Amino acid sequence: MVTNLGSLAVATVLTVAFSGRPAAPTVRQGPASSGPMRIVVLGDSLAVSPSPEQGFPARLQQKLDEQSPGWKISNAGVRGDTTTGGRRRLAPLLAADVRLLVVALGANDGLRGVRLATVEDNLSAIITAAQQRGIQVLLCGMETPPLHGWEYTVGFHELFPRLAARYDVPLVPFLLTGVALARDMNLGDGVHPNAAGARVIADNVWPHLEPMLRPLTGV
């Protein structure tokens, strides 16, 4: 994932303005299953930093092992990926044992200034494909600094809650709350999370993920 580090200071305003107390997630009810249960994280470099073994999906797996045994996470994070790339490689990831898809894409789209309509169309297609297979979706919101103007930044911010409402899926308001711009939470590039940052990201995701597990396990 690339970025203009000089512009990250401006993004501090975004973190304060756009981050807030997470809203209570809306969960679509689904049938219980006695078979293997798997969660796929469809993401970019944020999902595999600082390494796949220490990224936030691995931290989520630790929480699952402690609190919801029987669930396994597959980290489908690809460095540099965009919503277009995620959409292209989605189909083989939606195997029969997948019960839940965590969509954590969009950061690279925002930094590259990909048309908002394209980002929205890609995310819509990803969510729809999963729901058509009876797979629950957790959408992770992302912000972008005003590298392409404030109108683009605001439109990007509004895109994620609009999609969550349209498809009735839970939303993590901002994946990087508490991590973006925090030196002690990122690697030397100031962009990708270190081990401590990955733990915070997992903590951001968990309150929205955990309630989705109960109806799928019949608890």
C-alpha positions as CSV (number, residue, x, y, z in Angstrom):
1,M,0.0,0.0,0.0
2,V,1.5,3.4,-1.0
3,T,0.8,6.8,0.4
4,N,2.1,10.3,0.6
5,L,3.4,10.5,4.1
6,G,3.5,14.2,4.1
7,S,-0.3,14.2,3.7
8,L,-0.9,11.9,6.7
9,A,-0.9,14.8,9.1
10,V,-4.0,16.1,7.4
11,A,-5.6,12.7,7.9
12,T,-5.5,13.3,11.7
13,V,-8.5,15.5,11.2
14,L,-10.3,12.6,9.5
15,T,-9.5,10.3,12.3
16,V,-11.0,12.6,14.9
17,A,-14.0,13.7,12.7
18,F,-14.9,10.3,11.3
19,S,-14.1,8.0,14.2
20,G,-16.6,7.5,17.0
21,R,-18.3,5.0,19.2
22,P,-19.1,1.9,17.2
23,A,-22.8,1.5,16.5
24,A,-24.5,-1.7,17.5
25,P,-24.2,-4.1,14.6
26,T,-27.2,-5.3,12.7
27,V,-27.0,-9.1,12.3
28,R,-28.9,-11.1,9.7
29,Q,-30.1,-14.3,11.3
30,G,-28.8,-17.6,9.8
31,P,-29.2,-21.3,10.5
32,A,-26.9,-23.1,12.9
33,S,-24.4,-25.5,11.4
34,S,-22.7,-28.5,12.9
35,G,-20.1,-28.6,10.1
36,P,-16.7,-26.8,10.0
37,M,-17.1,-23.1,10.3
38,R,-14.7,-20.7,8.5
39,I,-14.3,-17.0,8.3
40,V,-12.5,-15.4,5.3
41,V,-10.9,-12.0,5.7
42,L,-10.8,-10.4,2.2
43,G,-8.2,-7.6,2.6
44,D,-5.0,-5.9,1.5
45,S,-1.6,-5.3,3.2
46,L,-3.4,-4.1,6.4
47,A,-4.5,-7.8,6.9
48,V,-1.0,-9.2,6.5
49,S,1.1,-6.6,8.4
50,P,3.4,-6.9,10.1
51,S,3.2,-10.5,8.9
52,P,0.4,-13.0,8.3
53,E,1.3,-14.7,11.6
54,Q,0.9,-11.4,13.5
55,G,-1.7,-9.6,11.4
56,F,-5.1,-8.7,12.7
57,P,-6.8,-11.9,11.3
58,A,-4.3,-14.0,13.4
59,R,-5.2,-11.9,16.5
60,L,-8.9,-12.5,15.8
61,Q,-8.2,-16.2,15.6
62,Q,-6.7,-16.0,19.1
63,K,-10.0,-14.4,20.3
64,L,-12.0,-17.1,18.6
65,D,-9.9,-19.9,20.1
66,E,-10.5,-18.4,23.5
67,Q,-14.2,-17.5,23.3
68,S,-15.7,-19.3,20.3
69,P,-13.8,-22.5,19.6
70,G,-14.6,-24.2,16.3
71,W,-14.2,-21.2,14.1
72,K,-11.2,-20.8,11.8
73,I,-10.0,-17.7,10.0
74,S,-8.5,-17.8,6.5
75,N,-6.5,-14.7,5.8
76,A,-7.0,-13.7,2.1
77,G,-5.1,-10.5,2.4
78,V,-3.0,-9.5,-0.6
79,R,-0.6,-6.6,-0.5
80,G,-1.5,-3.7,-2.7
81,D,-5.0,-5.1,-3.4
82,T,-7.9,-2.9,-4.3
83,T,-11.7,-3.5,-4.3
84,T,-11.3,-4.4,-8.0
85,G,-8.7,-7.1,-7.2
86,G,-10.8,-8.4,-4.3
87,R,-13.8,-8.7,-6.5
88,R,-11.8,-10.5,-9.2
89,R,-10.4,-13.2,-6.8
90,L,-13.5,-13.6,-4.6
91,A,-15.3,-16.6,-6.1
92,P,-12.9,-19.4,-5.2
93,L,-12.7,-18.0,-1.7
94,L,-16.4,-18.6,-1.0
95,A,-16.1,-22.3,-0.3
96,A,-18.9,-24.4,1.2
97,D,-17.5,-24.2,4.7
98,V,-17.3,-20.4,4.8
99,R,-19.9,-18.9,7.0
100,L,-18.7,-15.3,7.2
101,L,-16.8,-12.9,5.1
102,V,-14.9,-9.9,6.5
103,V,-14.5,-7.3,3.8
104,A,-11.5,-5.1,4.6
105,L,-10.7,-3.4,1.3
106,G,-10.7,0.2,0.0
107,A,-7.5,1.8,1.5
108,N,-5.6,1.5,-1.7
109,D,-8.6,2.6,-3.8
110,G,-8.7,5.8,-1.7
111,L,-5.0,6.5,-1.9
112,R,-5.0,6.0,-5.7
113,G,-8.2,8.1,-6.2
114,V,-10.2,5.3,-7.8
115,R,-13.6,6.6,-8.8
116,L,-16.1,6.4,-5.9
117,A,-18.7,4.8,-8.2
118,T,-16.2,2.0,-9.0
119,V,-15.3,1.4,-5.4
120,E,-19.0,1.2,-4.5
121,D,-19.8,-1.1,-7.4
122,N,-17.0,-3.5,-6.4
123,L,-18.0,-3.6,-2.8
124,S,-21.6,-4.1,-3.7
125,A,-20.7,-7.0,-6.0
126,I,-18.6,-8.6,-3.2
127,I,-21.3,-8.3,-0.6
128,T,-24.0,-9.6,-3.0
129,A,-21.9,-12.6,-4.1
130,A,-21.4,-13.6,-0.5
131,Q,-25.1,-13.1,0.5
132,Q,-26.3,-15.1,-2.5
133,R,-24.3,-18.0,-1.0
134,G,-25.8,-17.5,2.4
135,I,-22.5,-16.1,3.8
136,Q,-22.7,-13.4,6.4
137,V,-20.7,-10.2,5.7
138,L,-18.9,-7.8,8.0
139,L,-17.9,-4.6,6.2
140,C,-14.9,-2.7,7.5
141,G,-15.0,1.1,6.9
142,M,-12.0,3.0,5.7
143,E,-11.0,6.6,5.5
144,T,-8.7,8.3,3.0
145,P,-6.6,11.5,3.3
146,P,-7.5,14.5,1.0
147,L,-4.9,13.6,-1.6
148,H,-7.6,13.9,-4.3
149,G,-9.6,16.8,-2.7
150,W,-12.0,17.0,0.3
151,E,-15.0,16.2,-1.8
152,Y,-13.5,12.8,-2.7
153,T,-12.5,12.2,1.0
154,V,-16.0,12.9,2.3
155,G,-17.6,10.9,-0.5
156,F,-15.3,8.0,0.4
157,H,-16.3,8.2,4.1
158,E,-20.0,8.2,3.3
159,L,-19.7,5.2,1.0
160,F,-19.2,2.5,3.7
161,P,-22.2,3.3,5.9
162,R,-24.4,3.6,2.8
163,L,-23.4,0.1,1.7
164,A,-23.9,-1.3,5.2
165,A,-27.4,0.1,5.3
166,R,-28.3,-0.9,1.8
167,Y,-27.3,-4.6,2.3
168,D,-28.1,-4.7,6.0
169,V,-24.7,-5.8,7.1
170,P,-22.7,-4.8,10.3
171,L,-20.1,-2.1,9.8
172,V,-16.8,-1.5,11.6
173,P,-16.9,2.3,11.3
174,F,-13.1,2.7,10.8
175,L,-10.8,-0.2,10.7
176,L,-7.8,1.8,11.8
177,T,-9.3,3.6,14.8
178,G,-6.5,4.0,17.3
179,V,-3.9,2.9,14.8
180,A,-3.8,5.5,12.0
181,L,-1.0,8.1,12.6
182,A,0.0,6.5,15.9
183,R,3.8,6.0,15.7
184,D,3.8,3.2,18.3
185,M,1.2,1.3,16.4
186,N,2.8,1.2,13.0
187,L,5.9,0.0,11.2
188,G,8.7,2.4,10.1
189,D,6.7,3.5,7.1
190,G,4.1,5.0,9.4
191,V,1.3,3.3,7.4
192,H,1.2,-0.4,8.0
193,P,0.4,-1.7,11.5
194,N,3.0,-3.4,13.7
195,A,2.1,-6.2,16.1
196,A,0.6,-3.8,18.6
197,G,-1.4,-2.1,15.9
198,A,-2.7,-5.4,14.6
199,R,-4.0,-6.2,18.1
200,V,-5.8,-2.9,18.2
201,I,-7.4,-3.5,14.8
202,A,-8.6,-6.9,16.0
203,D,-10.1,-5.2,19.0
204,N,-11.9,-2.8,16.6
205,V,-13.3,-5.7,14.6
206,W,-14.2,-8.1,17.4
207,P,-17.2,-6.2,18.9
208,H,-18.9,-6.4,15.5
209,L,-17.8,-9.9,14.6
210,E,-18.5,-11.7,17.8
211,P,-22.3,-11.0,17.8
212,M,-22.5,-12.5,14.3
213,L,-21.2,-15.8,15.5
214,R,-24.0,-16.6,17.9
215,P,-26.9,-17.2,15.4
216,L,-24.5,-19.2,13.2
217,T,-23.6,-21.5,16.0
218,G,-27.1,-21.7,17.5
219,V,-25.9,-20.1,20.8
